[in-house]
């Protein structure tokens, strides 16, 4: 298997390894091997996967020698059922063992980079808003009354110092935020109600306080910023969900990927990071799909991050030869996957470049596998391939 170092003149601060499908244990184990190598030889310290960024805090605390059991962490620390995958469990086990006895500066860290979003709904902003309020407790007035500021607090602090009770009142029942009917029917969304608009103002005010009082937050700053990004992003997503214009779905997809990009950029600011998720979230070219027969376009998290990071962003696209349990058989010659499948691969794996792009695009019989498009090979820095996924 080719060393990742040969693909770059200098390893990027954010290296994204894509997946053509979420259901492949061999792809996850290949990712794990690459991460271990990057940690042990190249100084990488963080891995981020396409999972809920707030739930990921549970995993990060555990691998940093926190309390709890592995079984519980796998249940509470992952969204989208990623905790059920053996490859993810093995990753968490290795990270915990690697960190044993190490000081904070040399530990590896875990993060989710997705928002608290499912394909059928967006989460309630409750966890993010309450987390943000808690993170701001040291810079808010001592009184819980929105109208009473302490002598050391700014007027912005006074306007932002909503109590947990007030937030709870504005949030209401979580079910009204997670109503699956709102995904296709904007009239079912609460994203543009008066309560939702007031929550957006409060989230923005508290996010402003986090930046204005950065020196006082110290070690709590990183988590406060995460809660702020997530609260504001979720409220934007619900606002877009309530939109009745033709651009509604496009806006929702764009908000989600912009949330992902913000999380990835924040992680890369702290040091070299390996990210793992679906290829579509990392590609440099414009994303597109058809919804209800109409074309929808938006920019992926990787495309956004790439603008900010330049050569400090790298993308290795994931590909597979066969996924037999889903009817994905041997790829035909003339496709990217077919060319790689024909190579002599003793361990059935490949990491490297395809220098001559085949002319044909593979067609998958299973919706869960997205083949590589040969016309976009120039946008990737390499390919991560497993012969039999």
DALINFEN-V900614 format. One record per residue. N is the residue number from 1. RES is the residue in one small letter. SS is DSSP state (@ for helix, = for strand, . for the rest). PHI is phi as a letter, one per 30 degrees, with the letter a starting at -180 (999 if undefined). NEAR is the number of other ideal C-beta (glycine too) atoms within 12 Angstrom. Layout:
{{N/RES/SS/PHI/NEAR} {N/RES/SS/PHI/NEAR}}
This chain:
{{1/x/./999/25} {2/x/./d/26} {3/x/./d/17} {4/x/@/e/36} {5/x/@/e/23} {6/x/@/d/15} {7/x/@/d/27} {8/x/./b/25} {9/x/./d/11} {10/x/./b/17} {11/x/./e/29} {12/x/./d/36} {13/x/./d/34} {14/x/=/b/46} {15/x/=/c/46} {16/x/=/c/51} {17/x/=/c/47} {18/x/=/d/44} {19/x/=/b/41} {20/x/./d/44} {21/x/./a/32} {22/x/./c/38} {23/x/./c/27} {24/x/./c/39} {25/x/@/d/27} {26/x/@/e/33} {27/x/@/d/42} {28/x/@/d/36} {29/x/@/d/28} {30/x/@/d/39} {31/x/@/e/41} {32/x/@/e/32} {33/x/@/d/28} {34/x/@/d/37} {35/x/@/d/40} {36/x/@/e/25} {37/x/@/d/23} {38/x/@/d/36} {39/x/@/d/29} {40/x/@/d/16} {41/x/@/c/15} {42/x/@/b/24} {43/x/./i/20} {44/x/./d/35} {45/x/./b/33} {46/x/=/b/39} {47/x/=/b/44} {48/x/=/b/47} {49/x/=/c/48} {50/x/=/d/45} {51/x/=/b/43} {52/x/=/e/37} {53/x/./d/46} {54/x/./d/40} {55/x/./d/38} {56/x/@/d/40} {57/x/@/d/33} {58/x/@/d/32} {59/x/@/d/43} {60/x/@/d/38} {61/x/@/d/26} {62/x/@/d/35} {63/x/@/d/34} {64/x/./d/31} {65/x/./i/20} {66/x/./d/23} {67/x/./d/12} {68/x/./j/21} {69/x/./c/16} {70/x/@/d/26} {71/x/@/e/15} {72/x/@/d/18} {73/x/@/d/31} {74/x/@/d/32} {75/x/@/d/22} {76/x/@/c/24} {77/x/./c/38} {78/x/./b/36} {79/x/./c/31} {80/x/./h/27} {81/x/./i/17} {82/x/@/d/34} {83/x/@/d/30} {84/x/@/d/19} {85/x/./d/30} {86/x/@/d/19} {87/x/@/d/32} {88/x/@/d/40} {89/x/@/d/27} {90/x/@/d/23} {91/x/@/d/42} {92/x/@/d/45} {93/x/@/e/25} {94/x/@/d/26} {95/x/@/d/39} {96/x/@/d/31} {97/x/@/d/19} {98/x/@/d/27} {99/x/@/d/28} {100/x/./e/16} {101/x/./i/12} {102/x/./c/19} {103/x/./d/10} {104/x/@/e/14} {105/x/@/d/13} {106/x/@/c/17} {107/x/./d/26} {108/x/./d/38} {109/x/=/b/37} {110/x/=/c/44} {111/x/=/b/45} {112/x/=/c/41} {113/x/=/c/49} {114/x/=/d/43} {115/x/./d/46} {116/x/./d/42} {117/x/=/b/41} {118/x/./c/21} {119/x/./d/17} {120/x/./c/15} {121/x/./a/29} {122/x/=/c/41} {123/x/./d/35} {124/x/./d/36} {125/x/./d/46} {126/x/@/e/33} {127/x/@/d/28} {128/x/@/d/46} {129/x/@/d/47} {130/x/@/d/31} {131/x/@/d/33} {132/x/@/d/44} {133/x/@/d/39} {134/x/@/d/24} {135/x/@/d/34} {136/x/./d/43} {137/x/./e/28} {138/x/./d/25} {139/x/./c/36} {140/x/./c/38} {141/x/./e/28} {142/x/./d/18} {143/x/./d/17} {144/x/./d/20} {145/x/./d/17} {146/x/./d/26} {147/x/./c/16} {148/x/./c/17} {149/x/./c/23} {150/x/./d/18} {151/x/./d/11} {152/x/./c/14} {153/x/./c/26} {154/x/./d/21} {155/x/@/d/17} {156/x/@/d/26} {157/x/@/d/32} {158/x/@/d/25} {159/x/@/d/24} {160/x/@/c/38} {161/x/./d/32} {162/x/./d/34} {163/x/./d/26} {164/x/@/e/22} {165/x/@/d/14} {166/x/@/d/22} {167/x/@/d/33} {168/x/@/d/20} {169/x/@/d/18} {170/x/@/d/33} {171/x/@/d/36} {172/x/./i/22} {173/x/./d/15} {174/x/@/d/21} {175/x/@/d/17} {176/x/@/d/27} {177/x/./d/39} {178/x/./c/29} {179/x/./e/27} {180/x/@/d/18} {181/x/@/d/17} {182/x/@/d/31} {183/x/@/d/27} {184/x/./c/19} {185/x/./b/15} {186/x/@/d/26} {187/x/@/d/17} {188/x/@/d/23} {189/x/./d/31} {190/x/./c/36} {191/x/./d/37} {192/x/./b/25} {193/x/./d/24} {194/x/@/e/14} {195/x/@/d/27} {196/x/@/d/34} {197/x/@/d/20} {198/x/@/d/27} {199/x/@/d/41} {200/x/@/d/28} {201/x/@/d/24} {202/x/@/d/39} {203/x/@/d/40} {204/x/@/d/26} {205/x/@/d/33} {206/x/@/d/41} {207/x/@/d/34} {208/x/@/d/26} {209/x/@/d/39} {210/x/@/e/39} {211/x/@/d/21} {212/x/@/d/22} {213/x/./c/28} {214/x/@/e/21} {215/x/@/e/13} {216/x/@/d/23} {217/x/@/d/27} {218/x/@/h/15} {219/x/@/d/13} {220/x/@/d/24} {221/x/@/d/26} {222/x/@/e/26} {223/x/@/d/28} {224/x/@/d/36} {225/x/@/d/34} {226/x/@/d/39} {227/x/@/d/39} {228/x/@/d/42} {229/x/@/e/41} {230/x/@/d/47} {231/x/@/d/46} {232/x/@/d/34} {233/x/@/d/42} {234/x/@/d/46} {235/x/@/d/45} {236/x/@/d/35} {237/x/@/d/45} {238/x/@/d/45} {239/x/@/d/30} {240/x/@/d/34} {241/x/@/d/41} {242/x/./d/30} {243/x/./d/25} {244/x/./c/17} {245/x/./d/12} {246/x/./d/14} {247/x/./d/20} {248/x/@/e/31} {249/x/@/d/29} {250/x/@/e/26} {251/x/@/d/27} {252/x/@/d/37} {253/x/@/d/32} {254/x/@/d/29} {255/x/@/d/36} {256/x/@/d/43} {257/x/@/d/38} {258/x/@/d/35} {259/x/@/d/44} {260/x/@/e/48} {261/x/@/d/39} {262/x/@/d/31} {263/x/@/d/46} {264/x/@/d/49} {265/x/@/d/30} {266/x/@/d/33} {267/x/@/d/40} {268/x/@/d/35} {269/x/@/d/21} {270/x/@/c/23} {271/x/./k/29} {272/x/./e/33} {273/x/=/b/41} {274/x/=/c/47} {275/x/=/c/51} {276/x/=/b/47} {277/x/=/a/43} {278/x/=/d/38} {279/x/@/e/39} {280/x/@/d/36} {281/x/@/d/43} {282/x/./c/45} {283/x/./d/39} {284/x/./d/31} {285/x/./d/24} {286/x/./d/22} {287/x/=/d/31} {288/x/=/a/20} {289/x/=/a/19} {290/x/=/c/11} {291/x/=/b/19} {292/x/./i/11} {293/x/./i/7} {294/x/=/c/14} {295/x/=/d/16} {296/x/=/b/21} {297/x/=/b/21} {298/x/=/a/32} {299/x/./c/28} {300/x/./d/40} {301/x/@/e/46} {302/x/@/d/46} {303/x/@/d/31} {304/x/@/d/32} {305/x/@/d/41} {306/x/@/d/32} {307/x/@/d/18} {308/x/@/d/23} {309/x/@/c/29} {310/x/@/i/15} {311/x/@/d/18} {312/x/@/d/27} {313/x/=/c/36} {314/x/=/b/39} {315/x/=/b/44} {316/x/=/c/46} {317/x/=/d/46} {318/x/=/c/47} {319/x/=/b/48} {320/x/=/b/48} {321/x/=/d/39} {322/x/=/b/32} {323/x/=/b/34} {324/x/@/d/17} {325/x/@/d/16} {326/x/@/c/20} {327/x/./i/14} {328/x/=/c/31} {329/x/./c/23} {330/x/./e/20} {331/x/./d/35} {332/x/./d/23} {333/x/./d/16} {334/x/./j/19} {335/x/./c/28} {336/x/@/e/39} {337/x/@/d/43} {338/x/@/d/30} {339/x/@/d/31} {340/x/@/d/42} {341/x/@/d/31} {342/x/./d/20} {343/x/./d/24} {344/x/./d/10} {345/x/./c/22} {346/x/./e/9} {347/x/./c/18} {348/x/./i/22} {349/x/=/b/31} {350/x/=/b/34} {351/x/=/b/36} {352/x/=/l/26} {353/x/./c/25} {354/x/./c/31} {355/x/./d/12} {356/x/./c/13} {357/x/./d/22} {358/x/./d/26} {359/x/./d/17} {360/x/./c/20} {361/x/./c/22} {362/x/./d/33} {363/x/./c/20} {364/x/./c/28} {365/x/./d/16} {366/x/./c/23} {367/x/./d/16} {368/x/./d/21} {369/x/./c/34} {370/x/./c/31} {371/x/./d/35} {372/x/./d/41} {373/x/./c/30} {374/x/@/d/27} {375/x/@/d/16} {376/x/@/c/29} {377/x/@/d/30} {378/x/@/d/18} {379/x/@/c/29} {380/x/./c/37} {381/x/./c/37} {382/x/=/l/35} {383/x/=/b/41} {384/x/=/c/47} {385/x/=/b/45} {386/x/=/b/36} {387/x/=/d/31} {388/x/=/b/25} {389/x/./c/38}}
